[in-house]
Amino acid sequence: MALHDRVADLRTERMKNGGAPVPTAFQGVTKGKVRRVLTQLDLGANADLVDGVFALLDDQTPSWFGRAPAGSTFADGAATAHLACHIGILQRGKSKLDREGRDYWIKPLRDLGGFEPMTLHEGEFIAGHVKAKSPNSCYRLVEDLRAVLLAPEDTWPAMLTRWAAADAVRNRHTFQAQATAAARLLVGDGHGALIQASITQYAARFLEGYEVLYVDDGDGDRITDDDKAQLARAGVTITLDDAMPDVLLWHPETDWLWVIEAVTSDGEVDLHKVAQVQRMAERCGKAGVGFTTTYVTWKEAAARQGAHRNVAVGTYIWIQGDPSRHLHIESYV
């Protein structure tokens, strides 16, 4: 009997007399818990992946491999076809997932080191896919991620942070998730929101060691007494002839300044802005000055730069909607 027929029969058998095809939790972990954990990796919106992780927690269903070790379960190792049937048929009561879609419900966590490739070899599960296109190739959850899923609510976030920090790609995904959550709170707040995101997301990640000296949010006096005190501490004076950036930062150890211009309508770091601020930095004896133009979305950045192409060479661009990287503008002319 074909696998999909066997799984359909298993679902029917489990649902007799009002039973459920799968319990609400495997190993004490619900789908809701899986989704919360994956959301911190910016993967929580992928329903197939959520259900795939839930399937690999299934320690109640005996392994679907014909020659699996005695007593082994689905969680010990599941082939792509097994996962497709567990998700599509056993959990959802529909058809098995399209195998060609595995890039969406296996690859994201395999790339992050959350799914571990295994092979059933001579009656035992061994690490790796040791033979190309083998029907015995399979996956299981890595123990570190499984431990995060099993951990109590007050413990798992810190465990996940440590796990993510151990790998650059995972760390980028967690940062993306945090920035996305913050961005949702800022939608509709316009220029001021982008300024705050430029400080709390961009500067916090890419300008380590820099302190905010001045923020021009357009509310009240452009330079307050507190701003003046901060600027004086850094040895900076701003005159009427100087440019007024959206954000001015200073690194106490290197004595560098950094300018951020948050653009929602205009005001990129162009050549004129660079020249103005460099003159001010030289007058104040600063070691140097860097520049970043920030936008909310790639669409807005493309619209502005498609029309004006005015961001100065040697400066950076950061996109709030794609926050895990910034781009350095270079020229070969």
C-alpha positions in Angstrom: 0.0 0.0 0.0 1.3 3.5 -0.9 2.5 5.7 1.9 -0.2 8.3 1.3 -2.9 5.6 1.6 -1.4 4.2 4.8 -1.4 7.7 6.3 -4.9 8.4 5.3 -6.0 5.1 6.9 -4.1 6.0 10.0 -5.9 9.3 10.2 -9.3 7.6 9.8 -8.5 5.1 12.4 -7.4 7.7 14.9 -10.6 9.7 14.3 -12.9 6.9 15.1 -15.2 7.5 18.1 -14.3 11.2 18.1 -10.6 10.9 18.4 -8.0 13.4 17.0 -5.6 12.6 14.2 -2.8 14.2 16.2 -2.7 15.5 19.8 -2.6 19.1 20.6 1.0 18.7 21.7 3.9 16.5 21.1 6.5 16.2 23.9 4.5 19.0 25.6 5.0 21.4 22.7 1.9 22.8 20.9 1.9 24.3 17.4 1.4 27.7 19.1 4.7 27.3 20.9 6.4 26.2 17.7 5.1 29.3 15.9 6.3 31.6 18.7 9.8 30.1 18.6 9.9 30.3 14.8 8.6 33.9 14.8 11.8 34.8 16.7 13.7 33.4 13.7 11.5 35.4 11.3 9.9 32.1 10.1 6.7 32.0 12.1 4.5 33.0 9.1 5.5 29.8 7.3 2.6 27.5 8.2 4.1 24.5 6.4 7.4 24.9 8.4 5.5 25.2 11.7 3.7 22.0 10.9 6.9 20.4 9.8 8.6 21.2 13.1 5.5 19.9 14.9 5.7 16.6 13.0 9.4 16.1 13.9 8.3 16.3 17.6 6.0 13.4 17.0 7.3 10.7 19.4 3.9 8.9 19.6 3.8 7.6 16.0 6.0 4.7 15.2 8.6 5.3 12.5 7.3 5.0 8.9 10.5 3.4 7.7 10.1 -0.3 7.1 13.5 -1.2 8.6 13.7 1.4 11.4 15.3 0.5 14.7 12.9 -1.2 17.1 10.9 1.3 19.1 11.9 4.3 17.0 9.3 7.0 16.3 8.6 9.6 13.6 10.7 12.1 15.6 13.8 9.9 15.2 14.0 10.5 11.5 11.4 11.4 8.8 11.9 11.4 5.0 10.7 14.2 2.9 7.8 12.1 1.8 7.0 11.3 5.4 6.9 14.9 6.3 4.7 15.7 3.2 2.2 13.1 4.3 2.3 13.9 8.1 1.6 17.6 7.4 -0.8 17.4 4.5 -2.7 14.2 5.4 -2.4 13.3 9.0 -2.5 16.9 10.4 -4.7 18.6 7.8 -6.8 15.9 6.3 -5.9 17.0 2.8 -3.4 15.7 0.2 0.2 15.3 0.9 2.4 18.4 0.4 4.1 18.8 -3.0 7.6 17.4 -2.7 8.9 20.2 -4.9 7.8 22.6 -2.2 10.3 21.3 0.2 12.4 24.4 -0.2 9.7 26.1 1.8 9.1 23.6 4.5 12.5 22.0 5.0 15.2 24.2 3.6 14.7 27.3 5.8 15.4 25.4 9.0 18.0 23.2 7.4 19.9 26.3 6.4 19.7 27.6 9.9 20.9 24.3 11.4 17.5 23.5 13.0 16.8 20.3 10.9 19.6 17.7 11.0 20.0 15.5 7.9 20.1 11.8 8.8 20.2 8.5 6.9 18.7 5.1 7.9 21.6 2.8 7.4 21.6 -0.9 8.3 18.9 -0.5 10.9 20.1 2.7 12.6 19.9 6.4 12.0 23.3 8.0 11.2 24.3 11.6 10.7 24.2 13.1 7.2 22.7 12.3 3.8 25.4 9.8 2.9 23.9 8.8 -0.5 22.4 11.1 -3.1 18.7 10.7 -3.6 18.5 7.8 -1.2 15.0 6.9 0.0 16.5 6.4 3.4 17.6 10.1 3.7 15.6 11.9 6.4 15.6 14.7 8.9 15.2 15.3 12.6 15.3 18.3 14.9 18.7 19.2 16.2 18.8 18.7 19.9 19.6 22.3 20.7 16.4 23.5 18.9 14.4 20.7 20.4 15.6 21.8 23.9 14.4 25.4 23.1 11.0 24.1 22.1 10.7 22.0 25.3 11.9 24.7 27.6 9.5 26.7 29.9 8.0 30.0 28.7 10.3 32.0 30.9 13.4 30.2 29.7 13.2 29.5 26.0 13.7 33.0 24.7 17.1 33.3 26.3 18.0 29.8 25.1 17.0 30.7 21.6 19.0 33.9 21.7 22.1 31.9 22.7 21.5 29.3 20.0 21.0 32.0 17.3 24.0 34.0 18.4 26.2 30.9 17.7 25.6 31.2 14.0 25.7 34.3 11.8 22.7 33.4 9.6 20.5 32.5 12.6 21.6 35.7 14.3 20.6 37.7 11.2 17.2 36.0 11.2 16.5 36.9 14.8 17.5 40.5 14.2 15.2 40.6 11.2 12.4 39.3 13.3 12.9 41.9 16.0 13.2 44.7 13.5 10.0 43.5 11.7 8.1 43.5 15.0 9.3 47.0 15.8 8.5 48.2 12.4 4.9 47.1 12.7 4.6 49.4 15.7 5.9 52.3 13.7 3.8 52.0 10.5 2.1 55.3 9.8 4.4 57.4 12.0 6.3 58.8 9.1 9.6 60.6 9.3 9.9 60.6 13.1 9.4 56.8 13.2 12.1 56.3 10.6 14.4 58.5 12.7 13.8 56.4 15.8 14.3 53.1 13.8 17.5 54.5 12.5 18.7 54.9 16.1 17.2 51.9 17.8 17.8 49.4 14.9 20.4 50.7 12.6 22.8 52.6 14.9 22.4 50.0 17.6 23.6 47.2 15.2 26.0 48.9 12.8 27.4 51.8 14.8 28.5 50.1 18.0 30.1 52.5 20.5 28.5 55.6 19.0 26.4 57.8 21.2 23.5 60.0 20.0 24.4 63.7 20.4 21.5 65.3 18.7 18.2 64.4 17.0 16.3 66.8 14.8 12.7 65.5 15.0 11.2 68.8 14.1 9.4 69.2 17.4 10.2 72.4 19.3 13.6 74.0 19.4 16.0 72.5 16.9 18.8 72.4 19.5 17.7 72.1 23.1 19.8 72.9 26.2 20.3 69.1 26.6 21.5 68.9 23.0 24.0 71.7 23.6 25.3 69.9 26.7 25.8 66.7 24.8 27.4 68.5 21.9 29.8 70.4 24.2 30.8 67.1 25.9 31.8 65.8 22.5 33.6 69.0 21.6 31.1 69.9 18.8 29.6 73.3 18.0 26.9 73.8 15.4 26.5 77.2 13.8 23.8 78.6 11.6 26.0 77.8 8.6 26.2 74.1 9.5 24.0 71.3 8.2 21.4 70.1 10.6 21.3 66.3 10.3 18.4 64.1 11.4 20.7 62.3 13.8 24.3 63.1 14.8 26.3 60.5 16.7 29.8 60.5 18.2 32.2 57.7 19.1 34.1 58.8 22.3 37.0 56.4 21.7 37.7 57.2 18.0 36.4 60.7 18.1 34.5 60.1 14.9 31.1 61.6 14.1 28.3 59.9 12.2 25.4 61.5 10.4 22.1 59.8 9.6 19.5 61.3 7.3 16.1 59.6 7.4 14.4 60.1 4.1 10.6 59.9 3.7 10.3 62.6 1.1 13.8 64.1 0.5 17.0 64.9 2.3 19.5 62.2 1.3 23.2 62.4 2.2 24.3 64.1 -1.0 27.6 65.7 -1.9 26.6 69.1 -0.5 25.6 67.6 2.8 28.9 65.6 3.0 30.9 68.8 2.3 29.0 70.8 5.0 29.4 68.3 7.7 33.0 67.6 6.9 33.8 71.3 7.3 32.1 71.3 10.7 34.0 68.1 11.7 37.3 69.6 10.7 36.5 72.9 12.5 35.8 70.9 15.7 38.9 68.8 15.3 37.1 65.5 14.9 39.0 62.5 13.6 36.4 61.8 10.8 32.8 61.6 9.9 30.6 58.9 8.4 27.2 59.1 6.7 24.1 56.9 6.2 20.9 57.6 4.4 17.9 55.5 5.6 14.6 54.7 3.9 11.6 52.8 5.1 11.3 50.4 2.1 13.3 49.4 -0.9 10.4 50.7 -3.0 10.8 54.2 -1.6 14.6 54.0 -2.0 14.3 52.9 -5.6 11.7 55.7 -6.4 14.0 58.4 -4.9 17.2 57.1 -6.4 15.7 56.2 -9.7 14.8 59.9 -10.1 17.7 61.6 -8.3 20.7 59.3 -7.9 22.0 61.8 -5.3 23.4 59.6 -2.5 27.0 60.5 -2.2 29.8 58.0 -3.0 31.5 56.7 0.1 28.3 56.8 2.2 25.9 54.1 3.3 22.2 53.2 2.7 20.1 51.3 5.1 16.5 50.1 4.5 14.2 49.7 7.6 12.3 46.9 5.8 15.5 44.9 5.2 17.4 45.8 8.4 20.1 43.2 8.7 22.5 44.8 6.2 23.6 48.2 5.0 25.0 49.1 1.6 28.2 51.1 0.9 28.1 53.3 -2.2 31.1 53.0 -4.3 32.2 54.4 -7.7 34.7 53.2 -10.3 34.6 56.5 -12.3 
